[in-house]
């Protein structure tokens, strides 16, 4: 059996945490996965994974070997793609892309226009509001919204800026009036997005920095499409990045609410693993995203 194949299967066992999950991921039987790992252990004369009928634990040697395997496999994949590109072939292969649910439509626009240029590039989209685990999800690129974003183990590149702002349906404002300041919010139905990094608060810019503003929230939600729908229905006032509200404002479903205070700007970041080589299809899509999200 090919050693690179064994290494790839072993890497997925470590990343997914079980032989069965790796078998499903690699489209082989669990017995074949076990054979791959056993062959590597025999070659190395080292136990890589301690396993019982109910659990498995990667040994110290297994962790070292995994990191080496992962780096080698990524470099090989990127090298093959680079050589193919130099031969004049069009970029091809899969880009695994992760993003928060609120950016799903914007990313679909970018994917659609990119595939019009490069139809042989396929996409596997992971759309949710959780922080992506690049290792277990095997993700090439993630898009994140944050005031600031730092992670020493990842490459972070800013794509654009957007501002946080308050929005409400015209019907709500007609019925309840428009607040002029923060002090007026206490008499309004305030909705909060519970899936944000600020939890049960709104970030407010003050002279001493960003402070957390809390209200007796009328409704808390952790899905962006439900949150936007609640605002459109006139259920209250909510905080959204302008990039996620622009289409509803343009259609007349939401109106901006301007207060005597401001909320911080938010960065739109591209995040990807720190790799020695990056497949050309990924770097091309990253350039495409920058152009699509350019202010």
C-alpha positions in Angstrom: 0.0 0.0 0.0 1.2 3.5 -0.8 2.7 5.2 2.3 1.3 8.6 1.4 -2.2 7.0 1.5 -1.5 5.5 4.9 -0.3 8.9 6.2 -3.4 10.6 4.8 -5.7 8.1 6.5 -3.8 8.3 9.8 -4.1 12.1 9.7 -7.8 12.0 9.3 -8.1 9.5 12.3 -6.3 12.0 14.5 -8.4 15.0 13.2 -11.8 13.2 13.4 -11.1 11.3 16.6 -12.1 7.9 15.6 -11.4 5.1 13.1 -15.0 4.9 12.0 -15.2 8.6 11.2 -12.0 8.4 9.3 -13.3 5.4 7.4 -16.4 7.2 6.3 -14.4 10.3 5.4 -12.0 8.3 3.3 -14.6 5.9 1.8 -12.9 2.8 3.2 -13.8 0.2 5.9 -12.8 0.7 9.5 -10.7 -2.5 9.2 -8.7 -0.9 6.3 -8.1 2.2 8.4 -6.8 0.0 11.2 -4.5 -1.8 8.8 -3.1 1.5 7.5 -2.3 2.7 11.1 -0.9 -0.7 12.1 1.4 -0.7 9.0 2.7 2.7 10.0 3.3 1.7 13.6 5.2 -1.4 12.4 7.4 0.6 10.1 8.1 3.2 12.8 8.3 0.6 15.6 6.3 3.1 17.6 2.7 3.1 19.0 0.9 6.0 17.3 -2.6 5.5 18.8 -3.6 3.6 21.9 -7.0 2.1 21.2 -9.6 0.1 23.0 -13.0 -1.0 21.9 -14.5 2.2 23.2 -11.9 4.9 22.9 -8.6 6.0 21.3 -5.8 8.2 22.4 -3.0 9.6 20.2 0.4 9.0 21.8 3.1 11.7 22.0 4.9 10.0 19.1 1.6 9.9 17.2 1.1 13.7 17.7 4.6 14.4 16.4 4.1 12.1 13.4 0.7 13.6 12.7 2.1 17.2 12.4 4.8 16.0 10.1 2.3 14.0 8.0 0.0 17.0 7.8 2.7 19.4 6.7 4.0 17.0 4.1 0.6 16.2 2.6 -0.3 19.9 2.4 3.0 20.7 0.7 2.6 17.8 -1.8 -1.0 18.9 -2.7 0.1 22.5 -3.2 3.2 21.5 -5.2 1.1 19.3 -7.5 -1.3 22.2 -8.0 1.5 24.6 -8.6 3.2 22.4 -11.2 -0.2 21.8 -12.9 -0.8 25.5 -13.1 2.6 26.1 -14.6 1.7 23.6 -17.3 -1.1 25.9 -18.3 -4.0 23.9 -16.9 -6.9 25.8 -15.4 -7.3 25.7 -11.6 -9.3 22.8 -10.4 -10.2 21.0 -7.2 -12.2 21.7 -4.0 -12.1 24.7 -1.8 -13.5 24.1 1.7 -14.8 27.4 2.8 -16.3 28.3 6.3 -18.2 31.5 7.2 -20.8 32.7 9.6 -24.4 32.1 8.5 -25.1 35.9 8.1 -22.5 36.1 5.2 -23.9 33.1 3.4 -25.6 35.0 0.6 -22.6 37.3 0.0 -20.3 34.3 -0.3 -22.7 32.6 -2.7 -22.4 35.7 -4.9 -18.6 35.4 -4.7 -18.6 31.7 -5.4 -21.0 32.1 -8.3 -18.9 34.7 -10.1 -15.7 32.8 -9.3 -17.0 29.6 -10.8 -18.1 31.5 -13.9 -14.3 32.1 -14.4 -13.1 28.8 -13.1 -15.8 26.2 -13.6 -13.5 23.3 -12.5 -13.1 24.7 -9.0 -15.6 23.1 -6.6 -16.7 24.4 -3.2 -17.6 22.7 0.1 -19.3 25.4 2.2 -19.5 25.2 6.0 -22.0 27.9 7.0 -22.5 28.3 10.8 -21.7 30.7 13.6 -19.2 28.6 15.4 -15.5 29.2 15.4 -14.1 26.8 12.8 -11.7 24.1 13.8 -9.4 24.1 10.7 -8.0 20.7 11.6 -11.1 18.6 12.1 -13.1 20.4 9.5 -10.3 20.2 7.0 -11.0 23.8 5.9 -8.9 25.8 3.4 -10.3 29.2 4.1 -12.7 30.9 6.6 -14.3 34.3 6.6 -14.9 35.9 10.0 -16.4 39.1 11.4 -14.7 40.7 14.3 -13.5 44.0 15.8 -10.0 42.6 15.9 -8.7 39.1 15.1 -5.4 37.6 16.1 -4.4 34.0 16.1 -0.7 33.1 16.0 -1.4 29.7 14.5 -3.3 31.1 11.5 -2.8 33.7 8.7 -5.3 36.6 9.1 -5.9 39.0 6.2 -8.5 41.8 6.3 -10.9 41.9 3.3 -13.0 44.9 4.2 -14.6 46.9 7.0 -18.2 47.3 8.0 -19.9 49.2 10.8 -22.3 47.9 13.4 -25.5 49.8 13.5 -29.1 49.7 14.8 -31.9 48.8 12.5 -35.7 48.5 12.8 -38.6 48.0 10.4 -40.4 51.3 9.3 -43.6 49.8 10.8 -42.0 49.5 14.2 -40.6 53.1 14.1 -44.0 54.5 13.0 -45.7 52.7 15.9 -43.2 53.3 18.6 -41.1 56.3 17.5 -37.4 56.6 16.8 -35.0 56.7 19.8 -32.6 59.6 19.7 -30.1 58.4 22.3 -29.0 55.4 24.3 -31.1 56.5 27.2 -34.2 56.2 25.0 -33.6 52.5 24.4 -35.1 51.5 27.7 -38.6 52.2 26.4 -38.1 50.2 23.2 -38.2 46.5 22.4 -34.5 45.6 21.9 -33.5 42.4 20.3 -30.0 40.8 20.6 -28.1 38.3 18.6 -27.0 35.7 21.2 -24.6 34.0 18.8 -22.2 37.0 18.7 -18.9 37.2 20.5 -20.5 40.0 22.7 -23.1 37.5 24.1 -26.0 39.3 25.8 -24.8 42.9 25.1 -24.2 45.5 22.4 -20.6 46.9 22.1 -20.7 50.7 22.5 -17.8 53.1 21.8 -17.1 55.4 24.7 -14.2 57.7 25.6 -12.7 54.9 27.7 -13.0 52.3 25.0 -15.6 49.7 23.9 -18.2 49.1 26.7 -21.0 46.5 26.9 -24.5 47.9 26.7 -27.2 45.6 28.2 -30.9 46.0 27.9 -33.9 43.9 29.1 -33.9 42.1 25.8 -37.3 41.4 24.3 -35.9 38.5 22.3 -32.6 36.7 22.1 -31.6 34.6 19.0 -28.6 32.8 17.7 -29.4 32.5 14.0 -28.9 35.5 11.7 -31.7 34.8 9.3 -34.2 34.5 12.2 -32.8 37.7 13.8 -33.2 39.6 10.5 -36.7 38.2 10.1 -37.7 39.4 13.6 -36.5 42.9 12.7 -38.4 42.9 9.4 -41.6 41.8 11.2 -41.4 44.9 13.4 -40.7 43.0 16.6 -38.0 45.5 17.8 -34.7 47.2 17.2 -31.5 45.2 16.7 -27.8 45.6 16.1 -26.4 44.2 12.8 -23.2 44.7 10.7 -24.2 47.0 7.9 -23.0 44.4 5.4 -25.7 42.1 6.7 -28.5 44.7 6.6 -27.7 46.5 3.3 -30.1 44.4 1.2 -33.0 44.9 3.6 -32.4 48.6 3.8 -32.2 48.9 0.0 -35.5 47.0 -0.3 -37.2 49.2 2.3 -37.7 46.5 4.9 -35.4 48.0 7.5 -34.3 51.6 8.4 -31.1 52.6 10.1 -31.6 54.1 13.6 -29.0 56.8 14.5 -28.3 57.5 18.1 -26.2 60.0 20.0 -23.5 57.3 20.3 -21.8 55.0 17.9 -20.9 51.4 17.6 -17.5 50.1 16.5 -16.4 49.2 13.1 -16.1 45.5 12.3 -13.5 43.9 10.2 -14.2 41.2 7.6 -11.3 38.8 7.7 -10.0 35.9 5.7 -8.4 33.3 7.9 -6.4 30.3 6.7 -3.8 27.8 8.0 -0.2 28.8 8.0 1.0 26.7 5.1 4.3 26.8 3.2 2.3 26.4 0.0 -1.2 27.5 -0.8 -3.1 25.9 -3.7 -3.5 28.4 -6.5 -7.3 27.9 -6.5 -7.4 29.1 -2.9 -5.1 32.1 -3.5 -7.2 33.1 -6.6 -10.4 32.9 -4.7 -8.9 35.0 -1.9 -8.0 37.7 -4.5 -11.6 37.4 -5.9 -13.1 37.9 -2.4 -11.0 41.0 -1.8 -12.3 42.6 -5.0 -15.9 41.5 -4.2 -15.8 43.0 -0.7 -13.8 46.1 -1.6 -15.6 49.1 0.0 
